[in-house]
Amino acid sequence: MDESTIINQLEELIERFGVKIRHEAIMQDEDSIKVAGGLCLLKGEYILIINSKATIRDKINTLGMALKQFDHDKIYMRPILRELLDRIPEQRRVVPTEGFEPPIR
């Protein structure tokens, strides 16, 4: 599976959790840490911002890290994508606001 297909399939999966994806050019100083993107909770909605200038590998990692914040064990995912997620390091889980449950489509 090529990298663009992986990105497309990860985007489809994360959108099933009600996450909106935005591709934005993130302005950064040359001396600062490079940011590939991240998951935000804004007004009760999850938004994943992906730096449009990031490398393909960084975009895949950003999507994977965001997807790992949700319970993806109950949805079908191709084995190659599950293996990819297993290789992405764990991060602190998002703590949703009380009573907020992202929809599964």
Secondary structure by P-SEA (a helix, b strand, c coil): ccaaaaaaaaaaaaaaabbbbbbcccccccccccccbbbbbcccbbbbbccccccaaaaaaaaaaaaaccccccccccaaaaaaaaaccccccccccccbbbbcc
